[in-house]
Amino acid sequence: MEASFFPLQSNVTAYGATTLAIITLEVVLGTCINAFLVCLLCVAWVKKKTLNSNEKILLLLGCSRISSLCFTWIYRFLSMIYPHILHVQTIRQVIRSLGTFFNYSDSWVSACLCGFYCVKIANFRNSFFIYLKVKVDRMVPWLLLGSEFVTLAVSIILSDLVETLKRSNDTSTSQENFWEVTIRKDKYLLSPLLLSGVLFAASFLVVIFSAVFLLFSLWRHKRTMQTSSMKDLSMDAHIRAMKSVLSFLVMYSINFVCLVLRIIYGTKKENIMTLLLYMYLCAFPGVHSLILIFSNPKLEKAMLKIMFCVKCEFFIK
C-alpha cells in the first residue's frame, strides 16, 4: 500500500511539538558541525591527494554522524507527525536498519579514534604495543572497513529480530493465554537487547582502556621529565590528546548510559524519559565533533578563520 493512502493526521501534543523542535535544532546544528568537518577533510584530501590515518577516521566519523542524525530525525518526525507511514513494513524496516547501522558506525568509529590516539601517542616498551604503533597506519583502513561490515551485519540481524517480534505480537490473538504471549515476546526481545548491549559495551570498553592507557603514559612521561629536568615537545601532544580523549570519555560514558536506557525504555510505551534520552543522543554527535575540531590545531585554525570571515560579513551588512 502506498504511503500516500494513509491519513495525514497526527495527535501531536504541545510537549511533543516542543521536543521535536528541540531535536530538530540539535540535528541541524550537529549536521552543520559535522558537515564542516567533512568539507575541511575533503578539501585537504583534494589538495594533498591523500589523507593520514587520523583524517580518515575523522572523515568516516563525520559522515556516520551526519547520516545517523538525519535518520534519527526522520524516524522521530514520522513517528510524531505521520505515524501511519511507519505502519508500512518496508519503510519502517529500512529507516530502522539504516538508523541502527549509522548509530553503531558512529559508536565504533569513535572507539577506533580513541584507540588510534592511544596507540599513536602513548609510549610503552611492550613488544606488541610497539608492533601496533608501527603497523597502525596500515591497519586503520582495514579496521574501519571491518567495523563497518560488522555493524552492517548486526543492523540487519537486529532489524530482522525486531520485525519477527512485531509479527509475533501482531499474530497473537486475544484468546491466547496472557503469560504465553508475554513469554514468547520476552524470548524474541532478549536476543536484540543482548546484541545491542554487547556491541555498545565493547566500543565503550575500547574508549575506557584507551583513556586509561593514555593517562598512565602521560603520568610516566611527566615523571621522566621531572627526573631528568628536560622538556619534550611530545608533552603537548599528550596533553592535547588527553583533553580530547578524557572529554570524550565523560561524554561517552553519559552517552553509553543513555543508549542502554533507550534500549530498555524502547521496549515500552514512549514517555518523557524516552524523549529526554533522544534529546541528549541527538546533541552528542555535534558537541563531540566540535570538541574534536578545537582539539586539532589545523581544524581549529580553519574554523576560526571561517567564523572570523562570517563575523566580518555580518558587520559589513
C-alpha positions as CSV (number, residue, x, y, z in Angstrom):
1,M,0.0,0.0,0.0
2,E,1.3,3.4,-0.9
3,A,2.2,5.8,2.0
4,S,0.0,8.5,0.4
5,F,-3.1,6.4,1.1
6,F,-2.6,6.8,4.9
7,P,-4.4,9.6,6.6
8,L,-2.1,12.5,7.1
9,Q,-3.1,13.4,10.6
10,S,-1.4,13.1,14.0
11,N,-2.1,13.7,17.6
12,V,0.9,15.9,18.4
13,T,0.7,17.5,21.9
14,A,2.4,20.7,22.8
15,Y,5.1,18.8,24.7
16,G,5.7,16.6,21.7
17,A,5.9,19.5,19.3
18,T,8.4,21.3,21.7
19,T,10.5,18.1,21.9
20,L,10.5,17.7,18.1
21,A,11.5,21.3,17.7
22,I,14.5,20.9,20.1
23,I,15.6,17.7,18.4
24,T,15.3,19.4,15.0
25,L,17.5,22.2,16.2
26,E,20.1,19.8,17.6
27,V,20.1,17.8,14.4
28,V,20.6,20.9,12.3
29,L,23.5,22.2,14.4
30,G,25.1,18.7,14.7
31,T,24.8,18.2,10.9
32,C,26.3,21.6,10.2
33,I,29.2,21.0,12.5
34,N,29.9,17.5,11.1
35,A,29.4,18.8,7.5
36,F,32.0,21.5,8.2
37,L,34.4,18.8,9.5
38,V,33.8,16.6,6.4
39,C,34.2,19.5,4.0
40,L,37.5,20.5,5.5
41,L,38.8,17.0,5.3
42,C,37.6,16.6,1.7
43,V,39.4,19.9,0.7
44,A,42.6,18.7,2.4
45,W,42.1,15.4,0.5
46,V,41.9,17.1,-2.8
47,K,44.9,19.3,-2.1
48,K,47.2,16.6,-0.7
49,K,45.8,13.8,-2.8
50,T,45.9,11.7,0.4
51,L,44.7,11.6,4.0
52,N,46.6,10.4,7.1
53,S,45.0,7.8,9.4
54,N,43.6,10.3,11.8
55,E,41.9,12.2,9.0
56,K,40.5,9.0,7.5
57,I,38.9,8.2,10.9
58,L,37.5,11.7,11.3
59,L,36.1,11.7,7.8
60,L,34.2,8.4,8.3
61,L,33.1,9.6,11.7
62,G,31.7,12.9,10.3
63,C,29.8,11.0,7.5
64,S,28.4,8.5,10.0
65,R,27.2,11.2,12.3
66,I,25.5,13.2,9.6
67,S,23.7,10.1,8.4
68,S,22.8,9.0,12.0
69,L,21.4,12.4,12.8
70,C,19.3,12.5,9.6
71,F,17.8,9.1,10.0
72,T,17.1,9.7,13.7
73,W,15.3,12.9,12.8
74,I,13.3,11.2,10.0
75,Y,12.2,8.5,12.4
76,R,11.2,10.9,15.1
77,F,9.4,13.2,12.7
78,L,7.4,10.4,11.1
79,S,6.6,8.7,14.5
80,M,5.2,12.1,15.8
81,I,3.7,13.7,12.8
82,Y,2.8,10.9,10.4
83,P,2.9,7.6,12.5
84,H,0.7,5.8,9.9
85,I,3.6,5.8,7.4
86,L,5.7,3.7,9.8
87,H,2.9,1.0,9.6
88,V,4.4,0.1,6.2
89,Q,6.8,-2.7,7.0
90,T,9.3,-1.8,4.2
91,I,9.6,1.9,5.2
92,R,9.8,1.1,8.9
93,Q,12.4,-1.6,8.4
94,V,14.6,0.5,6.0
95,I,14.6,3.5,8.3
96,R,15.3,1.4,11.4
97,S,18.0,-0.6,9.8
98,L,19.9,2.4,8.4
99,G,19.4,4.4,11.6
100,T,20.8,1.4,13.6
101,F,23.7,0.9,11.2
102,F,24.8,4.6,11.4
103,N,24.4,4.7,15.2
104,Y,26.6,1.6,15.6
105,S,29.0,3.0,13.0
106,D,29.3,6.3,15.0
107,S,30.0,4.3,18.2
108,W,32.7,2.1,16.7
109,V,34.4,4.7,14.6
110,S,34.6,6.9,17.8
111,A,36.1,3.9,19.6
112,C,38.6,3.5,16.8
113,L,39.6,7.1,17.0
114,C,40.3,6.8,20.8
115,G,42.3,3.6,20.2
116,F,44.3,5.3,17.4
117,Y,45.2,8.2,19.7
118,C,46.3,5.7,22.4
119,V,48.5,3.6,20.1
120,K,49.9,6.6,18.2
121,I,50.7,8.9,21.2
122,A,51.3,6.7,24.2
123,N,54.7,5.2,24.9
124,F,55.1,1.7,26.2
125,R,58.0,-0.7,25.8
126,N,55.8,-3.8,25.3
127,S,56.7,-5.5,22.1
128,F,53.1,-6.0,21.0
129,F,52.4,-2.3,21.6
130,I,55.5,-1.3,19.6
131,Y,54.3,-3.6,16.8
132,L,50.9,-1.8,16.8
133,K,52.5,1.6,16.8
134,V,54.5,0.7,13.7
135,K,51.6,-1.1,11.8
136,V,48.7,1.1,13.0
137,D,48.6,3.3,9.9
138,R,48.3,0.3,7.6
139,M,45.7,-1.3,9.9
140,V,43.4,1.7,10.1
141,P,41.7,1.3,6.7
142,W,41.1,-2.4,7.3
143,L,39.9,-1.8,10.8
144,L,37.4,0.8,9.6
145,L,36.2,-1.5,6.8
146,G,35.8,-4.4,9.2
147,S,33.9,-2.4,11.7
148,E,31.5,-1.2,9.0
149,F,30.8,-4.7,7.8
150,V,30.2,-5.9,11.4
151,T,27.9,-3.1,12.2
152,L,26.0,-3.6,8.9
153,A,25.6,-7.4,9.7
154,V,24.4,-6.6,13.2
155,S,22.0,-4.0,12.0
156,I,20.4,-6.4,9.5
157,I,20.2,-9.1,12.2
158,L,18.6,-6.7,14.7
159,S,16.1,-5.4,12.2
160,D,15.1,-9.0,11.4
161,L,14.7,-9.9,15.0
162,V,12.6,-6.8,15.8
163,E,10.3,-7.4,12.8
164,T,10.0,-11.1,13.9
165,L,8.9,-9.9,17.3
166,K,6.4,-7.4,15.9
167,R,4.9,-10.1,13.6
168,S,4.7,-12.4,16.6
169,N,2.8,-9.8,18.6
170,D,0.5,-8.9,15.7
171,T,-0.5,-12.5,15.2
172,S,-1.2,-13.1,18.9
173,T,-4.9,-13.4,19.4
174,S,-6.9,-12.3,22.3
175,Q,-7.9,-15.9,23.1
176,E,-4.3,-16.8,23.8
177,N,-3.1,-17.1,27.4
178,F,-1.5,-13.8,28.5
179,W,1.5,-15.5,30.1
180,E,2.3,-17.5,26.9
181,V,2.2,-14.3,24.8
182,T,4.5,-12.5,27.3
183,I,7.0,-15.4,27.4
184,R,7.1,-15.5,23.6
185,K,7.6,-11.7,23.5
186,D,10.4,-11.9,26.0
187,K,12.1,-14.7,24.2
188,Y,12.3,-12.7,20.9
189,L,13.2,-9.5,22.8
190,L,16.1,-10.9,24.7
191,S,18.3,-11.5,21.7
192,P,18.2,-8.0,20.2
193,L,18.7,-6.4,23.6
194,L,21.7,-8.5,24.4
195,L,23.2,-8.0,20.9
196,S,22.7,-4.2,21.2
197,G,24.1,-4.1,24.7
198,V,27.2,-6.2,23.8
199,L,28.1,-4.1,20.8
200,F,27.8,-0.8,22.6
201,A,29.6,-2.2,25.7
202,A,32.5,-3.4,23.5
203,S,33.0,0.0,22.0
204,F,32.7,1.6,25.4
205,L,35.5,-0.7,26.8
206,V,37.8,0.3,24.0
207,V,37.3,4.0,24.9
208,I,37.9,3.3,28.6
209,F,41.1,1.3,28.1
210,S,42.4,3.9,25.6
211,A,41.8,6.7,28.1
212,V,43.4,4.8,30.9
213,F,46.5,3.8,28.9
214,L,47.0,7.4,27.7
215,L,46.6,8.7,31.2
216,F,49.2,6.3,32.5
217,S,51.5,7.1,29.6
218,L,51.2,10.8,30.4
219,W,51.9,10.2,34.1
220,R,55.0,8.2,33.3
221,H,56.2,10.8,30.8
222,K,55.8,13.6,33.3
223,R,57.8,11.7,36.0
224,T,60.6,11.1,33.5
225,M,60.7,14.8,32.6
226,Q,60.7,15.9,36.2
227,T,63.5,13.5,37.0
228,S,65.7,14.5,34.0
229,S,64.7,18.2,34.1
230,M,64.2,18.2,30.4
231,K,61.3,19.5,28.2
232,D,59.8,17.4,25.5
233,L,57.6,18.6,22.6
234,S,55.6,15.4,22.8
235,M,54.2,16.6,26.1
236,D,51.9,19.0,24.1
237,A,50.7,16.0,22.0
238,H,50.0,14.0,25.2
239,I,48.1,16.9,26.9
240,R,46.1,17.7,23.7
241,A,45.2,14.1,23.1
242,M,44.3,13.6,26.8
243,K,41.9,16.5,26.8
244,S,40.2,15.1,23.7
245,V,40.0,11.6,25.0
246,L,39.0,12.5,28.6
247,S,36.3,14.9,27.4
248,F,35.1,12.2,25.1
249,L,35.3,9.6,28.0
250,V,33.0,11.7,30.1
251,M,30.5,12.4,27.3
252,Y,30.7,8.8,26.0
253,S,30.0,7.4,29.5
254,I,26.8,9.5,29.7
255,N,26.0,8.6,26.1
256,F,26.5,4.9,26.9
257,V,24.1,5.1,29.8
258,C,21.6,6.9,27.6
259,L,21.9,4.3,24.9
260,V,21.3,1.5,27.4
261,L,18.3,3.3,28.9
262,R,17.0,3.9,25.4
263,I,17.3,0.2,24.6
264,I,15.4,-0.6,27.9
265,Y,12.7,2.1,27.5
266,G,12.4,1.4,23.8
267,T,10.6,-1.8,24.6
268,K,7.9,0.2,26.5
269,K,5.5,2.8,25.5
270,E,7.1,6.2,24.7
271,N,7.2,8.5,27.7
272,I,9.1,11.6,28.9
273,M,12.2,9.7,29.7
274,T,12.4,8.3,26.2
275,L,12.1,11.8,24.7
276,L,14.8,13.2,27.0
277,L,17.1,10.4,26.0
278,Y,16.6,11.2,22.3
279,M,17.3,14.9,23.0
280,Y,20.7,14.1,24.6
281,L,21.6,11.4,22.0
282,C,20.9,14.0,19.2
283,A,23.1,16.6,20.9
284,F,26.1,14.3,21.5
285,P,27.4,14.0,17.9
286,G,27.5,17.7,17.3
287,V,29.1,18.6,20.7
288,H,31.8,15.9,20.5
289,S,32.7,16.8,16.9
290,L,33.0,20.4,18.0
291,I,35.5,19.2,20.7
292,L,37.4,17.3,18.1
293,I,37.7,20.3,15.8
294,F,39.0,22.5,18.6
295,S,41.5,19.8,19.8
296,N,43.0,19.7,16.3
297,P,45.2,22.8,15.5
298,K,44.6,22.7,11.7
299,L,40.8,22.2,12.0
300,E,40.6,24.8,14.8
301,K,42.5,27.4,12.7
302,A,40.2,26.8,9.7
303,M,37.1,27.1,11.8
304,L,38.2,30.3,13.5
305,K,39.1,31.7,10.1
306,I,35.7,30.9,8.7
307,M,34.0,32.3,11.8
308,F,36.0,35.5,11.5
309,C,35.0,35.9,7.9
310,V,31.3,35.3,8.7
311,K,31.6,37.9,11.5
312,C,33.2,40.4,9.2
313,E,30.4,39.9,6.6
314,F,27.8,40.3,9.3
315,F,29.2,43.7,10.4
316,I,29.7,44.9,6.8
317,K,26.0,44.3,6.2
